[in-house]
């Protein structure tokens, strides 16, 4: 039995209902590459969920979702504006640059969020052939700090993008956690606010593997099926991706799982706040807790629990809760912190 960790929600297992859905359709033969009736039925259900006037493509992971989504909207002489701390900019191993051949324009962030005023200077040189032309504004919801854009902030960014002939892309690897925290549907915090393209995550919230690209502007998806094939994410046994998403949206399972992860993160933050030597550094709005630890505590604690050091210069670490993290897991973890502090005589 593997120990629960607080490093990433990627480290969690697969929810039993997801595995059950995969097993349920694991019978007989059917046409591959998503042309089977079952996969098409599931895609139509998702389209109906997101309002009918959209187009949806399933892929295997978040990097593919982002890269294939942007491939559909950006030409090689164009650019994407994104946060300087975004996954797109820092953690895709240069995939957008390599596979699309585009430029990324990073802008400052404030608790993970970007502001319209920091994007304006990048519009200088519009239609100037010496510069890459901004075409997409990409934001992450929730941000890399687990913080949330308000509806008003997303609307403002969408309006800015559209007024300047750009599209708004949302990296929603943890969009379920954002929607659960706001007690809203995914559509209400994406397409209804002006988002043109959503990279919708599932792997971090109970799926075996699987993300979806949702085009609220279906005209942008005219060539996506070709980009998905070129991008090596057109799976022959597509029905196994589709099965996961059918279970994920059945009775809003996505909401239940994300709500559990968020609630456990809140509990973790409350327990950490009882330890005088630990300081919470960011608002705990979803399933991430950022904290400053005593420098001498970090390495000994990492020998017992896996977690990431976020900013070594500030002794800031990140703790992530998953759909299967329990209060008992948190109690065991915080007790270990207390015991380690005492052993190091840091209390």
C-alpha positions, 0 to 999 in steps of 0.5 A: 500500500502506497502512502498518501502524499501531499505533493500533487493530485496527480499522485492520487489513484483512480476513483472506483466509478471511473474504473468501473466505467472502463470495465463496463465497456471493455467487451467485444470490438468496436470501431477505433479512433472515436468513430464508435457509437458509444464515443460519439454518444458521450461527446454529444452528452458533453456538448449538451452539458456545455450548451450545445453550441460547442465542439469537444475533443478528448486527449490524454493529458494536459500538455496535449490539451493546451498545445492542441487547443492553441494549435487551433487558434494561433498561427506561427507568426502569432503569440500567446500572452500568459502569466510568468508563472503559468504551467504553459510558460514554465512546465510544458518543456517548451512544447508550445514553442516546439510543436506550434512554433509560436512565441509566448509573452509572459506578464507579471502575476499577482497571486497567480493571476494576471491583469489587463493593464499588464497586457496592453504594452504587448499590443504595441506593434500591432500589425507590425511585421517585425513582431509576433502578433498576440492572438490568444490570452491564456489564463489558468483557473484556478491559478498555479497558487490555487487562487481563483479569478472572480467572474468579473476578472474573467469577464474583463480579460475576455472583453480585453481579448475580444476587443483586440481581436484575440481569443481567451484560453483557459487552462483548466487542469483543475477547473473542477476545483474552481467550480466546486469552490464557487459552487457553480457549473463548469460552464458558468465559470468558463463559456458563460464568461467569454472563454473561447477555449477551455482545456478541461482537466480530469486526471487530477480529479480521479480519472486514469488519464484524460482531458478535454478541449472545449471550443465554445467558439466552434469555428476555431475547431475546424482543423482540431482533428488534424492537430490532434492526430499530428499531436499523437493524441488520437487514441485508437481505443478512444472508447476508454477515454469516453467512458471515463468522461461519461462517469465523470459527469454522471451525477456531477461526480467531478463536483463531489470529488473536487469538493472533497479535495477542497474541503480537505485543503481547508482542514489542512490549512486550519491545522497548519495555522495551529503550528506557530513556526508555519505561515500560510502564504496564499489564500486557500481557495481550492485544493492547494496550500502554500506555506513557509516552513522553517528551513531545517524542517523541510528536508527531514519532513520530505524524508517522511512525506513527499511534497514540493519545495515551491520557492527555496529562497523563501522556504515556501512549499506546496501541499496538494490535497486530492479527492481521496485525501482524508482528515485522517491523512491530514492529522497523520501529516500534521502530527508528523510535522509536530514530532519532527519539529520537536525532534529538531528542537524547533518548536 
